[in-house]
């Protein structure tokens, strides 16, 4: 398949491009240093005309949930208007499939009695980020119903892996642990550790994306999740258990979000029925990958600093 991947220079994009390439797909990556800007509709039409893709994986967007509270305008422009421009580009090539990466954050605050979340669960986002993703989903459905564009909406739950920004919990914890190891000990500051989340390895997520592009129903929506909720405190504890030096912890009020969702857990039954997908990589293996990546980055930064001093 010929594919365009937006967000090619982000966290998930490189993992998806590697996965697609391994399966023989021809991939054109669009990132911060290549291809049209998300807010350039004419650029998108030109790119689609030039590449003639079979599928567009639309990953690019504002992904910092906490940061969206202080940047709602930017969040909506990138996530909603950016999606509109991608869809307008797709409209110019009949038959192309668009896989829109949304987010489980659109489910908003739920009670334990509402779990597991299915694709039919009410959508009630609390954050500007979640609302922007709901808007993007609405555009995808309208283009499917109104213009006949083949759209598929993926709703991934929390996913982790190498290359993720330290704006996210596991990567932030791992970075602080790696820095503490270099210093011979240290403290990991954190926000609220009580929330429970449905965590996945990014490699399982990108595998689901390709399967959905091949087998997902046009106009359909699919959760991508593990079906298990884990408390954030357990993530931190598992990482600390792998630390090479003693680690202390400390609550930082600045890291606590204005509104925090207590628990999220999804069902991937629709995805499994359509594609045969199920998660394969255990959580501890994912966290080991995240910590190894943090150690590599901290060591590289230390080497660069040492070289500058010479």
N, C-alpha and C positions, 0 to 999 in steps of 0.2 A: 504494500500500500504506500501511496505518497501521502505524507503527513506534514502538517504545520503544527508546531508546538509553541504556544505563547508562554511567556515566563521561563524561557530557556535558560536564563542566567540566575534564576531564583533557587529555592530549595528543592522543589519537586522536579522541576524541568529537566535538569541533568540526569536524574534517575530515570525519568520516563524516556528521554532520548536514548539512553544506553539500552533500556529494555526493548524499545522499538527497533533499534539498530541490530540487536542480537537476533531479532526475528525477521531480519531482512527488509524492513521498511526503509523507504527513502525519506529522510527527515530534514525539514527546513526549520531551524530554530529561530524564534523571534524573541529577543531579549533587550536589555538596557543598552547594549552596544550594537545591536543588529536588527534590521527590519524596521517597519513603520511603528510610530508611536501609537499606543492604543487610542489616543484621541484624534487620530488622523484618518478619517473615513476614506478619503481618496487613496491614501497609501495602502489601506487594506484591500480595496478593490483591485488595485494594481498588483499587489502581492498574490492574491488569489488567482488572478488572470495569468500571472507568470508561472506560478507553481503548479496549477491545476491539481489541487489536492483531492484525495479521496476522503480525508478526515481532517478536521481541525480540532486539536486538543487545546481548549482555552483555559490555561492555568493562571495566566497573569492577573495580578490584581493586588489591592491593598489587603494584607493578611494579618496585620497586627490588631487583634480585637481590642486590647487595652488602649492602644494608641488611637483607635477610631473615635473614642470619646472626645478627644481634643482636636480631631481632624475630620469631622463629619463631612464637610464639603469635599475635601480631597478624596475621602473614602468613596463617596457616591460617584464622583466623576470617574474615577478609575474603574470601580467595580460595575457600575450600571451603564454609564455612557460608553466606557470602553467595550463592554459586552455588546452594546448596540452596534458599534462600529464593526466589530468582528462579524456579527450576524448580517449586517448590510453587505459586507464583503462576501460572505457565504451565499447570500441570496443571488449573487451574480453568477454562481456556478451550480446549476441544477444537479442534484444527486449527491453533493458533498454532505458528509455527516459532521455535525458540530457537537463535540462532547464538552459541555459547560461544567466546570468544576465549581460547585456551590459549597455549602458548608452545613454541618449539623448545628451550627450556632443559630440557624434560623428557627429551630424548634423552641428556643428561649427557655424560660423557667418551667420546669416540670416537677411533678410530685412522683415519689416512688411508685405510686399506683398506676401512673401513666406509662411505666416502662415495661418492656422495651419499646423504644420509639420505632414506629414503622413509617413508611412513606405516606401513609394516610393520617398520621398524627397531626394535630393542629400546628400550624406555623404561627409563632408569636414571638418574633425576635425582640430582645431587650437592648442590644447594643447597636450603634450606628453601623457597625460592620455587618451584623446579621440582617439588618434592614436593607442594606445595599445588596446583599446576596439574594434576598427575597425579590428585590426589584429586578435583578439580573435574571432570575428564574422566570419571572413574569414575562420578560422580553423574549426569552427562549421559547416559551410556550406560545406566545402570540405569533412569533415568526413561524412556528410549526403549524398552528391552526390557520393563520391568515395568509401566509405566503408559501406554505408547503415545504419549508426548510426542515431537513431531517435533524432534529435536535434531541440530545439525550442529556439529562441532568444527573450529575453525580453528586451525592452528598457525603463526602468523607467526614468521619469523626476525627478526633485528634490523632495525628500521625507524627512519627519521629524518625530520625535517621541522621546520617552524616550530612554536613552542609547546612543544617538548620540554624536560623538566627538565634542568638541568645535572648531574644525577646520572648522565647517560649520556654516553658518550665524546665523540661529535661535538659535542654541544651544550656540553659543558664546555670543549672545546678552543676552540670558536668564541667563547664568552663571554670567555675569557681573552685571546684575540687582539683582540677588540673593545675590551676594557678597556686592553690595551697600546697599541692605536692611539690611543685618547684621551689616553694618557699620553706618547705619543711613542716608545714602545718598552717591551719587557717580556719576561717569562719565562712560558712555559706549563709548569706542573707536570703530571706524568702518572704513571700506574701502569705496569703491564706492557704494552708495546706489541707484544709478539710474537704474541698470539692472532690467528687469522684467523676472520673472521665473514662470513656471508652477509647483505649489507646491501640494504635496499629503501627506496624513498621511501614515506612514509606515504600519499601520494595513490594510489599503486598498490595499497597494502594495502586502503584503504577501498573501492576499486573491486572488489577481489576479494570483500570481505565482502558487498556487495550482490548480486553475481553468485551467490555461494553461497546466499544466502537465497532466490534465485529458482530456481536450477538444481541446487543440491547435493542429494545423496541423504540422506534422513532416516536418522540413525544413522551417517552417514559422517564421516570425518576427512580433513582436507586441509591439506597444507603450503602456506604462502604464502612464497615465497622468490624469489631471483634466479637461483639455480643457479651463482653465482660466489662464491668466497671471497676476501676482501680483508684484508690485514694491517692491524691498527689503526694501526701506524706510518705506513702509506700514507695513511690518512685525515688524520692530523695533518699530514703533509707537504703534501698537496693544499690543506689550509686555510692553512698557512703560506705557500704559494706565492701565495695570494690576499691576503695581509696587506699593509697599506699602510705598515708600519714593520718594521724588523728584529725578529725574534722568536728568543729563545733557548728551549731546552727543558731540563727538569730532572726526574729521577725522584723521586717522593715515595713513600716506603715506606708511608705511611698509605693510599695509593690502591691498593695491591696487595691483591687478594682472597685469602682463606684458600685457596681452591681455584679455579683458573682453567682453563677449557676451552680446549685448544690450538687446535682447529679445528672449525668447523661449516660445512657446506654442504649444502643440501637439493636435492631434486628437486620440481618443481611439475607433473610430468606428469599426475598424477591431477586436479589443479585445471584444467589446460588441457583435458584430455579432457572434463571435466564442463561447463566454462563458456566455453572459448575464451580464457581469460585468459592474458596474458603480461606481464612488466614492461615499462614504456614509458619511464620517466624515468631518464636516465643518472646515475651516481653523482656526477659532478662538478656536474651541475645541482642535485642534491639538496643537496650541500654548500654551493653558492652560496646556496641558499635559507636554510640553517641559519645561515650567516655573516651574511647580510643581516638576519635576524631578531635575531641577537645584537647587531648594530650598532644597530638600531632601539631595542632595549631599553636598551642602555647609554646611548645619547643621551638617551632619555626620563628615565632615572634621573639623569643629569647635570643635565638641565634642572630637574628637581624639586629637586635639591640646591641649585642656584643660586638658585631662587626662594625657598627657605626661608631663605637667607642675606640676602635683600633685606629 
